[in-house]
Amino acid sequence: MKPWFRPYLGFLVLVAALGLAVDQVLARRRVLEVPRFRAFAGNAEAAEIREVAERVDNAFDAAWKAAGLECSPPAPPLTVYRRVSLALTGTIPSLAEIRALESHSAGEDTLSLWVSYLLADRRSSDYLAERFARAMVGVEDGPFILYRRHRLVSWLSDQIHRNRSYGEWARDLIASSGIWTTRPEVNFVTVTVDPNNEQEGPDEVRLAARVSRAFLGVRIDCVQCHDDKFSDRWKQTHFHELASFFARAEMSITGVRDNPEKKYEYRYLGRSEKEPVLPQVPFQENLLPADGALRDRLARWVTHPENRPFARTLVNRAWALLFQRPLHEPLESIPLDGPFPPGMEILADDLIAHDFDLHRLLRVIASTRVFRLDSTLPAGRREIQAEAVRTFAAFPLTRLRPEQVAGSLLQSASLKTVDANAHVLSRVIRHFQQRDFVRHYGDAGSDEFEVVPGTIPQRLVLMNGSLVKERTKDDLVMNAATRIAALAPAPSAAVEAAYLAVLTRRPSPEESRHFVDRLENDAKVSRAHHLEDLYWTLINSTEFAWNH
C-alpha cells in the first residue's frame, strides 16, 4: 500500500523549500547573502570623493551659519537607503536588500557600498535613462516613421551603464548622423521633424531650445520672438544664431545628414523680410572650434571643459535626481554669472576634472552630510522648517513620481529583488502592471521637478485600483503579504517584515503593539487576511507616497 502522502510529495517539498527561503528573509538576526551586493564591497568611497563631499558640506555649513540656521539631525540609515534606491532605480529596496544592508558591520560605509551596488544594477541605468530622455526629447511620441523613442532610451541606458563620459554622449546626441533605428542617438534630432511635412527636415528652433535648456541650463528660447524684456543679456539674434547650427541637417535615404548648401534664414521682429543668419554661440565664443561640420562644432563647444554652464547643468540635474528638488530653481535656468548655490561650483569643478563622470558625481552628492539629513527639524525649531528645506538644512519632503509609486508598490509585493536577475515572468508582469498603473495614476510629463499636488483620482487608484488589490490579496505565489502571513515565526516578525517591505522601516512600539494584538487576538480573521489589510493600509499611508 502506498503511503498516503506520496501524491502530495512534490507539493510538500515545494512548500518546505519556500518556507526555508522565506524564513531566511524574515528571520531578524539571520544574514541574507546577496552575492552581487558583496561583490561591490571593494567600491567603497575613495578618500578624494569624501574630501569633495566634505567641501560641499562646508559650503552649506557656511551658508546656514550666515542665515542663522541649524541643520536637521542625520536621518535613520534605512531612510537614506530608501532615498538612494528611489533616486537611482525608481523603487524602494527589497526586503532581501534590506537584510543584506543590515548585515554589514557598523564600521563600514554601507551607504557608499549601496550606491555602488545600485549604479552597477541595470535597473539604475534604465531608470536614469528615462529621466534624462524626458529632459532631452520630452515624452511625446514624435513622428512614428522617423522616431523611435524606446531606441533612444535604450541607448542612453547603455551609456549610463557603461559610465561613459556624459560629455561624449552629449556630443553624439547633438552631432550624430545616420538612420534613427541603427543609430539611436539620431532620435534626438529626428524627434523634431514635423510628421505632416517631413521634407522640411529637423526643426532648428526646437533643437536649439532643447540644447540650451537640457545641456546649458539656459532658457534662451524665451527670446525666440523678441529681445529679453527684463534685461539686456539676451537678444533675439542669440537664439536664432544658435538655431542656425542645425540648419544643414536634413533627411535622406541614409537618414540624417548635413547638407552644406542649406542656409538658415529668419525674419526678426520689426524686419520686413527674412535674412541669412550665420551660426554663432550666445556666450564664450572663444571656445567654439573654427573647423568642422556645424553640429560637430556646436557639440564640442557645448561640452567644452571651460564651458561651465554644461557642468553646472549636469550638477543641478544630478542633485535633483537624488533630492527630487534641484540645487538651483528653476532647474533649466541657471544664471551664467551667478550667484550660485552652495556646493555647485565645487561639484562642477570635480565633474570637469573627472571628464564628466556621472557615476562619480552621484556618489559624491550621496556622500554629503546634506543628503543624509532628516526631513524634519527637532520640535523646538519647526517654525523655520520651510526655510530649512529651501536651503537644504533639512531634506525636502517631496511626492513620489508616478513610476516610483508603481515601482515601490510592485517591489513591496515581492520579498526578493525584482531586478534583471529576477524570473523573466516577474519582469514581464512588472513592466505591464507598472505601465498600466502610471497611465491611470497620471504621468508627470517633462516638467520633472514641478511641484504638483496629489489628486483625488490618484488616491482612488491606490485605494481601489486593480494593481493594489492584485498585489495585496491572498496569493502565496505572487504576493509577499501572503508569504509573510504563512511563514513568519511570530506575529511580531510578520508585522516587522511588512513594515520593512513597504515603508523601509520597522514599526514603532505603538504600531507594533496595535497590529500584533490584532494578529494574536482576532481569531475570526485569518492571519493572511490581517496581513492583506496591513499591506493595504501601509501602501495607502501618506508615508508610502512621499520621499522623506
Number of C-alpha atoms within 10 A of each C-alpha: 3 6 6 8 10 10 10 9 11 11 12 13 11 11 12 12 12 15 17 13 15 20 17 16 25 24 16 14 11 13 16 21 16 14 9 12 18 14 11 17 16 9 13 17 18 10 9 11 18 16 14 20 24 18 16 23 20 17 16 21 18 13 16 18 11 9 12 8 17 15 24 22 16 17 18 12 16 19 19 21 22 20 23 25 24 27 24 22 23 25 27 30 30 24 27 21 22 20 23 20 24 16 15 14 9 8 6 11 14 19 21 19 23 22 24 22 18 19 23 19 19 18 21 23 25 21 20 23 21 20 18 20 21 17 20 19 24 19 15 11 12 19 17 10 10 23 24 21 27 14 18 24 25 18 18 25 23 16 17 24 20 13 17 17 16 20 22 15 18 22 20 20 21 24 24 25 23 18 21 25 16 10 17 24 29 26 28 25 28 30 25 22 23 16 17 8 8 16 12 13 20 23 19 22 18 17 23 22 21 25 25 23 20 24 22 24 25 22 20 24 23 16 17 21 15 16 19 15 11 7 8 8 10 20 19 18 20 20 27 29 21 26 27 26 26 27 26 21 27 22 21 13 8 10 18 24 17 19 13 11 7 12 15 19 16 15 13 17 12 7 9 8 10 11 12 12 19 16 20 19 20 17 11 11 10 9 18 18 16 9 8 9 16 21 23 18 19 25 24 21 21 26 24 18 20 13 18 18 23 25 29 27 25 22 27 24 24 23 23 19 21 19 25 25 25 19 23 21 14 14 21 20 17 21 13 14 7 7 8 14 15 22 21 19 16 16 24 23 17 19 22 20 11 13 15 25 18 20 20 17 22 20 20 25 25 22 24 20 17 24 24 23 23 22 22 23 21 11 7 7 13 12 10 12 19 14 14 24 18 13 20 22 27 27 27 23 16 17 20 20 23 22 22 24 25 26 24 27 25 24 25 31 26 22 24 19 17 22 16 12 11 11 10 12 9 15 15 11 12 17 13 10 17 21 17 15 22 20 12 13 22 15 14 15 13 17 12 17 19 14 10 11 8 10 10 8 13 16 13 12 17 22 17 12 16 13 18 21 14 13 23 26 21 19 15 15 10 16 21 29 33 24 24 29 26 16 17 20 13 13 20 17 19 25 28 23 27 28 23 19 30 26 23 24 18 17 18 11 8 9 14 19 14 12 19 19 13 15 23 12 9 11 9 6 11 12 21 21 17 20 27 24 15 18 27 21 13 17 23 17 14 10 13 20 23 14 22 23
